[in-house]
Amino acid sequence: MTGRRVTGLIGLGVLAFSWLGPLSELANQSFSAHMLMHVLVIAVAAPLIAVGLGAIGLDIDHRFGWLGSPVFASLLELVVVWAWHTPALHHVARTQGSLMALEQASYLLVGLLIWLAALGGPHQDRSRVAAGIAGLLLTSMHMTLLGVLLAGADRALFAHATAPWFGLSVLQDQQVGGVIMLVFGGVAYLAGALYLLSILLRDKSHVTPLT
């Protein structure tokens, strides 16, 4: 079993913990628990699974053309993530099991899309790597912005939250959730972009990342 496949299996383990572990229940009441589950899916499980899928030669750019572009994937993720964090949609996702499942599935889908688009297939040329950097940096910026807005809010935006852990108030719980998004969500995509940048700076006309 190759290192990539092991990485993919670790990603599946993280995903299983996110959805089947205690966070799933806590997320119904605590915004910060919801956010932790969210970033585990899109910023930890999705890139690890994407690396594993790379082991079988999956290349969505060749399969889907511009739909597999890292920048398009980043914009799609922006729409999905920000939409689910509007108070109305966030509330229904916390109170209706089917919509919560849809929310989580959409997070995984767009997370896999951006990471697969950015990391590419078995071989990438410099233009593909540059596009991956652009897509990941754009994602890092909008994740960071969302985290800042939530962490800096002076009022609770999500009426359903009850902040059941660590004695936090509802507002404090929301602010902690914003910090989680800012630190883990923003940094994960930035780290991916920096990794691809290190590849791009190598003096090669063709590169093979994640070997």
N, C-alpha and C positions, 0 to 999 in steps of 0.2 A: 504493500500500500504506500503510495507516494505521500510526501509531505503535504501537498496540496489537498489530497483527499482527506487526510487526517484533520487538516485545518477546517475543511468543510464539515466534517463530522462534529468537530468542536462547536462550530457555528450552529448546527442543528441542536446540540445540547443546550446552548445558550437560549435558543429560541424556545425549546421545550420548557426550560426553567422560567422564562419570561411569561409564557402563556399558561403553564400548568402549576407553577409554584405559588407561593403566598401573595405575590404582587398582583395577581389577577383579581383576588378578592379585595385586597386593600385599595386597588385602583378605583373601586366603586365609591369609596368615600374620600380618599386622600388624593389631591392633585399631584403632590410630589411623588407618590407611589405610581400614579399613572404615568408621570413623566419619566420615571426611572424605567418602567416597563417599555415605554416608547423608545427611549434611546438605546436600550439593550437590543431591541429589534432592529432599528435602522442603522445604528452606529457600531454595533458589535456583531450581532448575528448575521446581518445582511452582508457585510464585507467578507466575513469568514466563509459564509456559504458561497459567495461569488468566487472566492479563490478556489474553493472545492470544485465548483462548476467549470472553472477554467481548466481543470485537470482533464476534462473530457472534450476540450476543444470548443466549448460554446462561445460563439462570437456573435453577439446580437447586432453589431454594426453590419456585418456581412449578411445577416439573415433579414434584417428589418430596415436597412438603409438609414435615412435621417431619423426614423423613430428610435434608432439605437444610438443617436448622438448624445454625448454626455451633457451638453448644454440643454438640449430638449428634455432629457431626463431630469436635470436639475430644476428646470422650470415646472415640470409636472409635479415633482416632489414638493416644490414651494406651494403650488395650488392645493395639493392634498393635505399637507401638514398644517398650513395656515387655516384652511377651511375647517378641519376637525378641531381646531383650537378656538374657533368662534364660540362664544358662550352657548348659543342655541344648539349647535351640532354636538358640542362637547357634552352638554347636559343629556341629550337623548341617547348618546352613545354610552353614557354611564348608567342610564336607567332602563335601556332596552338591550337585552342580550344579543339579539340578532344584529343590531346596529353596532354594538361593540365588536362583534366578530368581523363585521364589514370594515370597521375602522382599522382593526389590527391587521387584517388581510391587505388592506390598501397600503398601510405602512410598510409591510414586508415587500409588497410588489414594487412600490416606487423605490424602496431602499435597494432591492436587488437590481432594479433597472439602472440606477445611477452608478452603483459599484461595478456592475457588469460592463456598462458602457465605458466607464473610466478605465477599468483595468484591462479591458479588451480581451482578445483571444490569445492563442499561443504566441503569436508574433504581432508586434506593433511597430509601425514606422514612427518617425518623429512627429508628424502631424497628428497622428492618433493620440500620442502621449500628450501633446500640447492641448488637444481638445479635452482629454481627461483632466488635466490640471485645471483648465477653465471651468469645467463642470463642477469639480469638487470644491474649488474656491468659491464659486457662486453659491453652492449649497452651504458651505461653511458660513458665508456671510449672512444668508437669510436665517439659518439656524441660530446664529449668534444674535441677530437682531430680535428674533422672537424671544430668545432667552432674556435679553436685556429688558424688553418691554414687560415681560411677566415678572421679572425680578424687581423691576423698578416701579411697578404699579403701587398706587397708594390706596387702592380699594380692592376687595375681593371680586373677581369677575365670574366665578363659577359658584352659583348659589347652592348646588347640591353637595358641595364638599363639606365634610365634617371634621377633617384633620384628626384622625383617631390616634396618630402615633407621635411620640416624643413630646406631648403636651403643647404642640404648636397651635397657634390660632389659625383660622382659615386663611387670613391674609399671609401670615408667615409661611404656611404650608405652600401657598401659591408662589411666594417668592423663592422658597427653596426649590420648587419645581422649575422655576425660571433659571436658577443657577445651575441645576442639573442639565438643562437643555444647553445653556451657554457653555458650560465646561466640557461636558461629554459629547454633546451633539456637534457643537462648533469645532472642537479640537479634533475629533475623529476625522472629519472631512478635511480639515487643514493638514493633518498628518498624512492623509492619503495623497493630497496634492503635493506636499513636500517630497514624499517618496517618489512620485512620478517626476518631479522636477529634478531630483538627483539622477534619475535615469536619463532625462532629456539632456542634462549637462555633460553626459559622457560623449566622447567624440566618436559616435558611431552613427551610420546612416540608418541602421535598423537595430531595434532593441527588443529584448525579450524579457519583460518584467516578471516578477514573481517566480523566478526559477529556483 
